[in-house]
Amino acid sequence: MTQILPLSRPQDSAAPVPLIDLVAQYQTIRDEVQTAVTRVFERQSFVLGEEVDNFENDISEYCDARHSIGCASGTDALVLGLMALGIGPGDEVITSPYSFFATASCIVRVGARPVFVDIDPVTYNMNPAAVEAAITRKTRAIIPVHLYGQCAEMDPIWRCATKNHLAVIEDACQAIGSVYRGRKAGVLGTMGCFSFFPTKNLGGAGDGGLITTDDRDLAARLKRLRVHGDFGGYNHIEVGLNSRLDALQAAVLAVKLKHLDTWSAARRENADRYRHLMQDAGIADRVELPTEAAEHHHIYNQFIIRVRDGKRDEVLAGLKKQGIGCAIYYPRPLHLQECFSSLQYRAGQLPESELAANETIALPIFAELGAERQARVVQSLKKVLAEVESRHTKTIRRAA
């Protein structure tokens, strides 16, 4: 889930630039959404049903998956995926510590143990080289995260999983439409899990989630598990969850899905513009910009810059004073969260994840951002960097 942080009042008269602007997107599709919502109310069928069936079919076609199963949230998608695989107490699941909380909490919720491996410092995704060493006789699955809208390096992860008879659950909650070597997120593992939280590239009017898989038996079990394990006619053959995708959400999402590739293309265009603007402003070598790996198609759910040398928090504060929407995703890696202290990880154990948590900033990247506001973001960043670097230079001189 994306947290939207408030802006400080800008020191000049220019309007603030929000980190996310959902209203701007809605204005472009208002009539389509209103028609879809009205249709649901006219039918008075609000849970599962035709709207959800149609949306699931649309997603299957979009992702090139055989089966899609809607549910109540991206978190529930991950939980249901683990449940469908029979993962529980005594099992281990390997994943990334640099992600939203649900990536690890879903493992704990089914009674299993998360095992964290460090990330690649360039893409921020799971480092495949670290996975093999983390496998034990208790390992049952791997959950790679397609963070910020770019797929993890799936071929070596999949080879490792196949060699060791492990399932692969893609945490694709930030990555619908992202492509890896010609295939879309959601069909690169045993199953893929998506979130439709409103700030995602494909966001609903509230919570929503979905699981994709090519496995017919897994799909059938997932459909049971989302309705309390009901096989039909109140015949419960296992204990599941109440985790159904609402018809209203499906109707809204079906409208938005038609525009998704256009919006993602606009985000990619914004990312390219940032690179050019920062190069022209002379700051491209003073911050680290996102890298799109070879044979990947990045859809930029977030545009992440990296500020080294302990200056990140000062830059973040300076941008907020300039009225620039910005945030940290994520300020504390999962292996150092208090609720996971029983796992006995310690600071310094996963250094790349810890560095990323201390050095990254998300800038506005939404499709409707526009060149003028992007230019303001870059000029504000240039100003703030100069101020921060000046302070650091003075501090070093005084210390000398």
Secondary structure as UniProt FT lines:
FT   HELIX           22..43
FT   HELIX           49..63
FT   STRAND          67..71
FT   HELIX           74..84
FT   TURN            85..86
FT   TURN            89..90
FT   STRAND          92..95
FT   HELIX           102..109
FT   TURN            110..111
FT   STRAND          113..116
FT   TURN            121..123
FT   HELIX           128..134
FT   TURN            137..138
FT   STRAND          139..143
FT   HELIX           147..149
FT   HELIX           154..163
FT   TURN            164..165
FT   STRAND          167..171
FT   TURN            173..174
FT   TURN            176..177
FT   STRAND          179..180
FT   TURN            181..182
FT   STRAND          183..184
FT   TURN            185..186
FT   STRAND          191..195
FT   TURN            198..199
FT   STRAND          209..213
FT   HELIX           216..225
FT   TURN            228..229
FT   TURN            233..234
FT   HELIX           247..257
FT   TURN            258..259
FT   HELIX           260..280
FT   TURN            281..282
FT   TURN            284..286
FT   TURN            294..295
FT   STRAND          296..297
FT   STRAND          303..306
FT   TURN            309..310
FT   HELIX           312..321
FT   TURN            322..323
FT   HELIX           334..336
FT   HELIX           338..343
FT   TURN            347..348
FT   HELIX           351..359
FT   STRAND          360..363
FT   TURN            367..368
FT   HELIX           371..399
//
